[in-house]
Amino acid sequence: MRIVAEHLSYTYNAATLFATTALKDVSLTVEEGEFFGIIGHTGSGKSTFVQHLNGLIRVPSSMKRYKKKKSKKNPPLPQTVLQVGEFDLTDKKTNFRELRRHVGLVFQYPEYQLFAESVKEDVAFGFKNFAEKKPTDGEVAEAVRAALEVVGLDYNEVAGKSPFELSGGQKRRVAIAGVIVTRPEVLVLDEPAAGLDPVGKREIMELLHKLHREWCKTVVIVSHDMDEISENCTRAAVFAEGSVKYVLPPRELFRKRDELRALGLDIPLTARLLEKLEQAGVSVDCDFTAEDFIAKISALRGDRA
């Protein structure tokens, strides 16, 4: 499912004294099959944007009470476009329930949203909620088993347990299973590795790549970790003050060191090391992944030996 946003704006508490503009004329396209990153400071609009993708936050024109404003002497504002696959998220007639079956959204620290008495019940909730017709017990068990196994958990071992008996890492995997159980085409995750140690971060990113290969065509992650973006994403969008500043592959994006720092953002460790090398008069061309950096440095040392 291709994601297309054009001229998307959003204001919290609109028409009140507490109005806060979160998105300002955002235009952004995510192609089907991408592992796409979104970066930016707290308050940059990145989380507001991804919550639009499954209709958790609605474009005003999609609301029943919305009335199109009469044109005035001023030129009309550009028309907002928000399309996810076949779903037009600006249209009141869009089936948002069906949209949410195809676009899964995993919040930051999703393990805090576990609620059922057993892991099976928790994971089954979304499957039952979005099913076109009431599923049989066998269909539910099969869907839950598949979702748990794809996130690396043993169904027979954990299905009957309370989710609160599990380790932190297992809880996060159960929470992800509860979102992917509907087999969404697009999986959106807000800070999926937040709070994890280096080993946990590596394991969760390996899981997301597995889901990308086997389960969800498109993965979108929101992250403040530039190493996470450089190591995993095909392209990344930089949000700042509600606007999109750049949309580039990491190889090109992290060459803009000064521009990113001016926005108050960090750069990957590899970019910092390359900067030090440049200051020492050594130029190395790499894609900012650790693997490529090590290979290029090893080749450079071999040439100089």
N, C-alpha and C positions, 0 to 999 in steps of 0.2 A: 504494500500500500504506500503510495507516494504521498508525502505531506507537503502541502503548499499553503503558505500564509502570505498574504499581501495586505499592507496597510492596516495591520491589526493593532488596535489601541485598546487599553483597558484602564479604568479608574475605579479604585475602591471607594465606597461611600460617595458615589457621584451625587452631585446636587446637594451636598451637605457641607458644613464648615470643616469636616474632617476628610474631605476629598483628597485622595492621593493617587497620582498617576503612576501606574506600574509599567505599562507598555505604551510606547510612542511610535506609531507608524512602523511596526515591525514587518519586514518582508523576509521570508526565509523558506527554502525548499530542502526537504530531506528526501533523498531518492530511496526507492525500495531496495532493500538489501544492505543498506549502510549500517555501520556501527558508529553512530554519530555522537559527538560530544557537545555539551553546552557548558560554558564557563562564565564566571562573573562573580562580583562581590555580592554579599548579602544585600538585598534591596535592588539588585540590578534588573530584576524582571524575569530571570530565568525560570524560577519555579512557577510564577504566574503563567508564563508561556506554556509550559508542559501541561499544566492543569487544564488548559484549553483543549488539548489534543483528544481527550476523551469526554469533553463536555462537562467536566467537573466545574469549571468556570465557563459560563455561556456567553457567546457573542450576543449583545442586546437584540439584534434582529431575529435571533432564534427563539426569543421569549414570546409567549402568547400575548402579553400585555403591551408589547412593543408597537408603537405607531410611528410610521415614517414621518420625519419632520418635513414640514413644507419648505420648499425652496425659497431662499431669500435672494437679495441682490448679489450677495457674495457668491463666487463660483462654488459649485458643489464639491464636497470633500471626496477624495478618491474612494471608490467602493472597496469595502473590506472583503477579502477572500480568505476562507479557511476551509480547506478541503483535505480530508484524510481518506485516500482511496476513493470509493464511490460516495462517501458521506460528505454532504455540504453542511458544515457546522454553522452556517449563517442562516439556514432555512428552518422555519418553525415546523415544517413537516418531517424533518429528519428524525429517524428512529434512533434516539440517543441510547436506548437500552441495547439495541443491536450493535451500535458503535462500540459500546464498552465491552462487548464480548470480543471484539476484534482489536481493541487497543487497551492493553493492560498497563496500569499505573501502580508502581511500587514506591511508597513514600519513604522518606528518610527514617531510619530505625523502625522498619515495618514490624519487627518482633513485638513492639509495644502495642500493636493493634490486634494481636491474637486474643481470642475471646471465648472460644468454645471449650467444652469439657474434654474433648479428645482431639488429637491431631486430625483424625479422619473427618470429624464434623467440621473442623475449621477449614480444611482444604475443600471439603465438599460444598461449603456454603455458596461460593461463587458459581460453581458448576450448576447447582440447583437453581440459583437465582437467575441465571442467564439462559437456561435451557429453553428451547422453543416449546417443548411439552414436558410434562412431568417425567423425569427419568426413573427407570427401575432401580432397585437396590443394586443389582448387578452392574448396571451402567455407571452408577455413582462410584462403586468400589473400584471398577476398572479405571475410571478417569483419575481417581485419587491415587491409585497405585502407580499409574504412569507418571503423574506429576511429581510424586514423591521420589520415584526412582530416578527421574531425569535430573533432579536436584541433588542426587547422591545420598538419599536416605533409604533405609530398608523398610518397606511397607509393613512387613510382619513384626518388625521390632518397634516401630514408633506409632503406628496407626491408632492403637488403643490407648496410648499414653496421654496424659494431660500435656498440652504444649508447654506448660510452666515447669514440667519436670526435666525439660531438655536443656542442653547447654546453649549458650548465647548464639554460637554459630549454627546449631541445629534449628533454633527458633527462627533465625533469619531465613534459612532454607525453607522451613515450613511456610513462612509468610510469603515467600516468592512462589512456592508451589500453589498457594491459594489464589494467586493472581494468574499464573500460567495454565491453570487447570482447564480453562476454556480454550486453550491453544490460540492465543491472540497472535495476529500477524505482526503487530507492533508492540514492543515492550519498552516502556519508559520507566526509568529508575532515577530517583532523586537521591544523590549521594549514596550509591549502593554499598560502598566500602567504609562508610562513616563509622568511627569508633573501633575499627578492627586493627589488630596488630599487623605487621608486615606479612606474616604468613597467612593470616586471615584475609588480607586484601588480595594477595596473590590467588588464593583459592576461590574467592568470590568472583574475581575477574575471569578466571579459568572457567567457572560455571557459566558466566554470562556468554562467553564465546561458545561454549557447548550449546547453550540455548539458541544462540544465533545460528549455529550450524544445523541444529536438529529440530528446533521447535518454533522459533519466531523469526520471520524474514528480516525484520528491521529492529535494531536496538538503539535506543536513545538514552544516554546517561548524562545527568547533571552532576558536575564535579568541580571542586575547587583545587583538586590535586592535579597539577600540570603533568607530572610524571604518568599519572593514570591516563590522561588524555593522549600524551605522546606515544605511549606504549600500545594503546588499544584502538584508537579511533581512526576511521577513514577520513573524516573531516570534523571540524569543530567550529562552533559559532561563539563569538565573544559578545556578551551582553554588558552594557554599561548604561546606567541611568535610564533604563527602560527601552534602549535602542540596541540594534545589532550593529556592532562596529566592524567585525570581520567574520567571514565564513571561508575557511581555508583548510587544506590538509595540514596536519601538524608539521610536516616538513617545511611548509612555507610560513605557517603561522608563527612558529617559534624563532624564525629569523627576525621577527619584528620585536626584538627585545626591548628597545627603548619605548616603543609605542605601548607595549603591554605594561611596562613598569609605570608609564605615565598614567595608566588606568588603575594603578595600584595593584596589579596582578604580578604573580611570580612567573618564573620560567622553569622548565624541567632541569634536573641536575645535569643532564648531558649538555644542555644549552649553556649552563653556567661554566662547565668545564671547557667547552669549546671557546667560550669568551676568554677564559684565562689563557688558553693556547694561542688565540689570536693576538692577545696582548704581548705574548712572548715571541710573536712572529711566526707562529705555526698555523697554517690554514688546513682545516679538515672539513670535508663535505660529508655530512651524514644526515640521516632522517630523524635524529633525536631519540631513536629507540636505543636502549642499552646494548642490545645485540649488535646493531650496526655500528654504534660508537666503538665498542670493543674490537670489532673486526677491522675498522678503519685505523684505529690506533695501533693494533697489532701489525697491520700491513705497513704502516708508516715506520714502525720500529724495525721491521724486517728490511725495508728499503735503505734504512740508515745504518744497518749493521755492516 
